[in-house]
Amino acid sequence: MTRKRFIKLLMAHGFGRNESTRYAKVCMNKYGSYKESYDKLKPMIKCKPMSNAMLKLGTATAQAIQAFQHLHDALNYPENKDILCIEKLGYENDSI
């Protein structure tokens, strides 16, 4: 297996270009051939889509927590309670 093919196979499984290139260099030094390296990496390669999905889920969860924290903070400032009540009642265009 060529270096180029090894890198393209890793990229097809969701690895980035730089990450694939690093694996090519490290694995060639460790195993001596790209074919053997690819065979040794198969269990990790199969987990990559799940790893990517968990990373996206973690990012989305962190963003949701931050949004709830901002909402909580906004609702707990006394000056914001009046504004939120006015908006809820539909009086945002009337002067207070």
C-alpha positions as CSV (number, residue, x, y, z in Angstrom):
1,M,0.0,0.0,0.0
2,T,1.3,3.4,-0.9
3,R,1.6,6.4,1.5
4,K,-0.9,8.3,-0.6
5,R,-3.5,5.4,-0.4
6,F,-3.0,5.0,3.3
7,I,-3.7,8.7,3.9
8,K,-6.7,8.7,1.6
9,L,-8.2,5.7,3.4
10,L,-7.8,7.4,6.7
11,M,-9.4,10.6,5.4
12,A,-12.3,8.6,3.9
13,H,-13.0,7.4,7.5
14,G,-13.2,10.9,8.9
15,F,-9.6,11.6,9.8
16,G,-8.3,15.1,8.9
17,R,-5.5,15.6,6.4
18,N,-2.9,16.6,9.0
19,E,-4.0,13.8,11.4
20,S,-3.7,11.2,8.6
21,T,-0.2,12.5,7.6
22,R,0.9,12.2,11.2
23,Y,-0.4,8.7,11.4
24,A,1.4,7.8,8.2
25,K,4.7,9.0,9.6
26,V,4.3,7.4,13.0
27,C,2.9,4.1,11.7
28,M,5.5,3.7,9.0
29,N,8.3,4.1,11.7
30,K,6.5,1.7,14.1
31,Y,5.2,-1.1,11.8
32,G,7.4,-0.7,8.7
33,S,4.5,-0.9,6.1
34,Y,1.3,1.0,5.5
35,K,-0.7,-2.2,5.0
36,E,0.3,-3.5,8.4
37,S,-0.3,-0.1,9.9
38,Y,-3.8,0.1,8.4
39,D,-4.6,-3.4,9.7
40,K,-3.4,-2.4,13.2
41,L,-5.5,0.8,13.1
42,K,-8.7,-0.9,12.0
43,P,-10.3,-1.0,15.4
44,M,-9.6,2.7,16.0
45,I,-10.8,3.5,12.4
46,K,-14.1,1.9,13.1
47,C,-14.6,4.1,16.2
48,K,-13.8,7.3,14.4
49,P,-17.4,8.1,13.3
50,M,-18.6,7.6,16.9
51,S,-15.8,9.7,18.2
52,N,-16.7,12.5,15.8
53,A,-20.4,12.3,16.7
54,M,-19.6,12.4,20.4
55,L,-17.4,15.5,19.8
56,K,-20.3,17.2,18.0
57,L,-22.7,16.2,20.7
58,G,-20.4,17.6,23.4
59,T,-20.1,20.9,21.5
60,A,-23.8,21.2,21.1
61,T,-24.4,20.3,24.7
62,A,-21.9,23.0,25.8
63,Q,-23.6,25.6,23.6
64,A,-27.0,24.6,25.0
65,I,-25.7,24.9,28.6
66,Q,-24.2,28.3,27.9
67,A,-27.5,29.5,26.4
68,F,-29.5,28.3,29.4
69,Q,-26.9,30.0,31.7
70,H,-27.4,33.3,29.8
71,L,-31.2,33.0,30.0
72,H,-30.9,32.2,33.7
73,D,-28.7,35.3,34.2
74,A,-31.0,37.5,32.2
75,L,-34.0,36.4,34.2
76,N,-32.3,37.0,37.5
77,Y,-31.3,40.6,37.0
78,P,-34.1,42.8,38.5
79,E,-33.8,45.4,35.8
80,N,-34.4,42.7,33.1
81,K,-37.6,41.4,34.8
82,D,-39.5,44.6,33.9
83,I,-38.3,44.4,30.3
84,L,-39.2,40.8,29.9
85,C,-42.7,41.3,31.4
86,I,-43.3,44.2,29.0
87,E,-42.2,42.1,26.0
88,K,-44.3,39.2,27.1
89,L,-47.4,41.4,27.3
90,G,-46.7,42.9,23.9
91,Y,-46.2,46.5,25.2
92,E,-42.7,46.9,23.8
93,N,-43.6,49.8,21.7
94,D,-45.4,51.8,24.5
95,S,-43.4,54.0,26.7
96,I,-43.3,53.2,30.4
